Amino acid sequence: MKKNDNALVVEAVLQVSRPRASRHAITRMVRGLARALGFTNGAITVIVVGETTMVHLARSFLKKRGATNVLAFSYEKDAVRQRAVADIFICQPVLLKEAQRAGIAFSRRLAQLLIHAMVHVKGFDHKTQRAFRRMQRFENRLWTRFYEQ
């Protein structure tokens, strides 16, 4: 990826044998979310992985057993320069199970997870009940803006 300090570069990497989403759909969603969150430059990579990879990541970074649905790593965020550098990992098998359990389309659940991850990139967390509610309200506003127009 070429570094350009005046552009927002979004890349999707599909590391699963049968991807359920296209690179184009993912990059378009993330680019729109990034702009809505005030990021106009930087680099955001979304990596769609299998369960084995996510188990390893969850164990290494969250000290949790099992695969989680999404992990977001924000390496740089600068509101003044409108810059974000981040990696987002999405576990396709977990996403599929969650979508089926909720009775919703894969694409809808993917959008929910991308919103959640991008809100983390913005700096929100859900370590306390109050922070969780604040993050949830912010996610709901993004959902309404992008997906329930």
Protein Blocks (a to p, Z undefined) as FASTA:
>chain_A
ZZdfkbccdddddfbfbdcbdfklmmmmmmmmmmmnopabdcdddddddfklmmmmmmmm
nopgcjdfbdcddfbdcfklopacddddddfklmmmmmmmnopafklmmmmmmmmmmmmm
nopacfbfklmmmmmmmmmmmmmmmmmZZ
